[in-house]
Amino acid sequence: MEIVPFGLERWFDEYEHDAEVMLAESGIRSLDADRFDTDPGELGYVIPTDGDPEFRAEVGERYGRSAEEVCFTCGTQEANYLVFRSLLDSGDHAVVVTPTYQALSAVPESICEVSTVSLSAPDWELDLDAVAEAIRPETRLLVLNNPNNPTGKYHSRDVVEALYDLAEENDAYLLCDEVYRLLCEEPLPPVASMGEQGISTASLTKAYGLAGLRFGWIAGPEEVIEGAVGWKDYTTISPSIFGQHVARQALGEQEESILTANRELAREHHDMVTEWITEHDLSWHDPVGVNGFVSVPEGFDSGKDFCRAVVEDESVVLAPGEFFGFEGYFRLGFGLETEALTEGLDRVGRVIEDHE
């Protein structure tokens, strides 16, 4: 198994630790631990290792699925990885909608042949006919991220249902990474609720502000979950007992207050960034979530050229569009604390103005 280097993570490793403002963060600002009961008792393994059955049943209800159709994981990254390992072999084929988070394409590419179908800039529309043309007899999996990272595009229910129908008609599965779904004011039904060929992955990282818990899950057909659990024995064995303990609270009595506050923050910051983009004569597709894919300002050759100038001149980290396949863009995250966002935008603005 060979896998390409994770470009964005290597970029962060180079710049993030010494920078003063992180405007490339892709989730909502982190919650303080003191709002939760943080004593889970004995710190052993979660037993069963795919998660507490009662809690899995509660999460499964959100998808119309049973406890046996849910597996708890160490974040969405592991959830997606386990689905790929469960479903794909060397003779299989997958279709991945891009641009997307690199792991959603790089991991399947390390296992089997992958065809990519690119969204069309600047509105990032998906050509369903192109997806249909990319499907082969050996296609096992279609892969979507909705809302999309990095563009913030939220594909409509009609589009997602059409993708599901394509998967079903071709005896394949539709995997949808839905980590940003609950930041939407009116979220679509999850893909795992659409039928037997639907698989949803999610976590408490992006919408809930609990990245440090490393707690996520897969919801989908029992045979997929069984395969994922088998692979999980060779990765993390079980999710964090601490993560599961706090997750019960975040998905229980605190959920409404957490999501209400986070949606409000995302909405306010979206409006701030929209005004900033207009002020600096830039453009983006109006995003859902807390990421925007912004056009590179004039005077810079590429996303990397611009982002390197910003971090070296003003100590602000942005994400170059090259890591998503589009060098004319950069990803800007606006889910951080308001003070940091304001400071970061001011600094990036100075770089743009200095090059006019």
N, C-alpha and C positions, 0 to 999 in steps of 0.2 A: 504494500500500500504506500503510494507516494502522494503527498499533498502539497500544494503550492503554499508559500509563506503567506500569512494573513497580513496583507499590506497595511490596512488601517491600524491594526494592533501594533505593528512595528513602528508606524508613524507616532502613535501615542507613546510608545516606549521611548522613542527618541526625544519627544518634546514635553509630554504631559507633566512629568515630575517636577520640572524646574519652572514651568510657566505659572503666571499669576492668575490667569483667568481661563477657564475651560469652557469654550463656546462650541465644542464638538461633542459634548455629552448628549447622549441620545434619549435619556429618560427624564422623568420629572424629578424635582429636588427631593433629597432624601428626608425621610421622617426621623424624628428622634426616638431612640429606644425607650425613653422614659414614659411614653404613652401606652406601653404594653407591659403586661406581666412577663418578665423575662426569665422566670425560674421554671424550666421544664422538668425539674427533678433529676433523676439519674441520667447521665450523659452516655448512654449506650447507643446501639443501633436502633433505628426505627424497625419495628417488627410488626407485620411482615415488611420485607425490605422494599416493596413497592408502595408503602404508605399505609397508614391506619385505615382499615376497611370502612369504618363508619364515616371517617372524614372523606375518603375517596367516593363514597356513595353520595355525600353532600355535594361534592364538586361535580360528580357525574350528573346530578339532577339538572345542572345548568345546561347540559348538552343533550338531555334525554337519554343518558347512558347510565349503566349500572356501575357498581364499584369495580367489577371485573373488567370494565372498559376504560379504566383510568389508572395511570401510573404516575406517581409523584417522582420528580427528578430534581437535580441540582441546577435549577434555572432552565430557561428555554433552550439555551445552547445544547445542553445534554439531551433535552427532550427531542429536538430535531435530529441530533446525531443518532439517537437510539431508533428513531423511525427509519432513517436511512439504512442503518445496519440491519434492521429487522426485515426490510422489504427488498433491498437491492442486492443483486449478485452481479458478477462480472459480465454475464450475458444479457443483462437487462438494459433498459433505457429509461431516462427521465427527461422531462421537459420543465425548465425553470424559467419563470418570468423575471426579467431583469430590467433596470438595476435593482439590486437587492443586497442585503447583508451578505458578505462574502461567504460565510459558512453555509448558506443555503444553496450555493452552487459548487463551492470547492469540495465539500465533503462527498456529495454524489459523484462528482467528477473523479474522485479518487477511487471510486468503486466500479463505475460503469460508464457507458457513453451518455452524454448529456447534450441536449439541444436547448439553446436559449432563445427566448422570444422577448425582444426588447420593447418596452413601453415607448411611445412616441412623444418626444418633447415638442412643444413646451407644456402640453396639458397632460402628458403621461397616460394617454389612452392605450388600452390593450386591444390588439387586433385578434379577435377570437378565431378568425379564419387562419391566421398564422399559427396559432396554437394547434388547431385541427390538422394543419398540414405537417406540423412537426411530429405528430404522434405516429408511432410505428407499431407493428404487431407486437414487438417486445417491450413496448412502453409499460412501465409498472407504476409510475408516479408522476403527477403534475404538482408543481411547487409554486405557491403564492405567498406573499407577505402583504397583509391587508389590515390596517393602513400600511402603506409602503414606507420602508426605510431604504433610501434617503429622501424620497420626494414628498412624502406626506400625502400622496394620492390615496383616496379612499374609494376603491372600486365599488360600484353600485351592486345592489342585490341581484339585479338582472345579470350583470357580468359574472358574478360569483356563481350564481345558479347555472349559467351557461357553461362555465368551467366544470362544475360538478357533473353536469350532464355529459360532457365530453369524456370525463374520467369514467363514468358509469358505462357509457356506450362502448368503451374500449377496454373494459375489465381492468381498469387502473384505479388508483386512489388519488384523491385530491388532498394534499397536505397544505394547510394554511397556518402560517405563523401569525398569531393574533395578539401579540404582546401590547399593541397600542389600541386595541379595539375599544376598551372601556374608557378611554379618554374622549371618545366621541359622545356628543350629547344624546344622539339617538343611534346606538350601535346596532349593526346588522346582527341577525342570528348567527351563531358560530357555525363553521363548516361541519363540525362533528355532529350537529343536529340535523343535517340535511339528508342523511341516509347512511347506508352501510359502507359507502366508499369515501366518506368524509372523515378527515383527521384534523383535529385542532391542537396546537401547542400554545402555551401561554405561561406566564409567571407573574410574580408580584413585583417585578423590577420596574417596568416602564410606566405603567398606569398608577401603581400604588406607592412608588417611592421607597421600595424596600429591596434594593439591589443586593445589599449585604446579607440578606437571608439566604440567597442562592436557592430559592424555592420555586419550582415550576411543575408543569404536568403535561401529560399527553392524554387526550380523550379521543377514542376511536374504536374501531371494531376489535372484538376480543382477541382475534388471532394476531392482529398487529401488536396489541398490548403484550400478549404472551411472548412474542418475539423480542419486543423491546426489553421486557423484564429479563429475559435470558441474556441479552447483551449487557444489561445494567450490572449483572453479577461480575462483569469484567471491567466496569468503569468505576462508579462510586458506591456500588453495592446497595446503599440505602440513601435516601435524602437526609438532610440534617435534622436531628431530633429537635434542636433549637428552632430551626426554620419552620418545621411543622407546627411546633407549639405556638409561635407568633402568627403563623399563617391562619390558624384557626380563628384568632382574634380579628385579623385583618379582613377575612372573608366572612366574619360573623357580625357582631354588634357594631364594630367600627367601620364596616365597609362603606356605608352611605356617607358618613362624615368625611372619610378619606377621599372618596371619589368626587364628592361635591367640591371640596377644597381644591383638589388637583385640577379638576376641569375649569374651575374659576381662574386659577393661576395660569393655566395654559391659554385660556381665552384672553386674559389681560396681556400676557406676554406676546401672544400672536398679534394683537393690535399694535403693541409697541414696535415689533419688528416690521410689521407692514408699513408703518409710518417711516421707519428708518430706511427701508428699501426704497420707498418712493423718494425720500430726501436725497439719496445717493444715486438715483437713476439706475437702479438695478431691477431685476425681475425674479419672480418665482411663481410656481403654481400654488395657489392658496391651499395650505396643508391642513390635514387633520392630524392631531397628535402634537408633538413638540419638536419636530424636525422640519426644516425647510431646505430645499435644494435651490440655491441662489446662483444667479448668473455671475460669472467672474467680471470684475470691473474692467473698464478700458485701461490700457496701459500695462496689462499683465498678460503673459503668453498662455498661461494655463492655471488650473486650480492649484497645482503644487507651487507654481511660481508665486501666486498671490498668498497662499496660506503660509509659505515659508517667510515671506516678507512680514506678514502679520505677527508671526510668533517671534521672529528675530528682532523686529523693531518695537513691538508693543507687548510682547509676552502673553499673547492670546492664542490659544489653540483652536483651529478650525479643521474640518475634515476635507481634504482635496477630493474633487469629483472623480479623479483618476481611479480611486479605489472602488468606484462603483461603475467604471466604464465610461465616464463622461468628463473629459478634461476641461470643458467650458463652464463647470459648475463647482460650487463648494457646498458642503453641508453645514448648516448652522443649527445648533441645538438651543432652544429657548426655554427649557424646562427648569433651569437653575434658579437660585434665589434672585429676587428682583434687583437688589443692589449690585450683584455680580453681573447680571445681564446688562444693566445700564452702563456700568463701567466698561464691560467688554465691547459693547456696541460703539461707545465713544472712542475707544482705542482703535477699533477696526476702521471707523470713520476717518480717523486721522491719517491712517495709511492710505486710504483711497484718495483723500484730499491732497496728500503730499505728492501723489503721482498724477494728478490732473494736469 
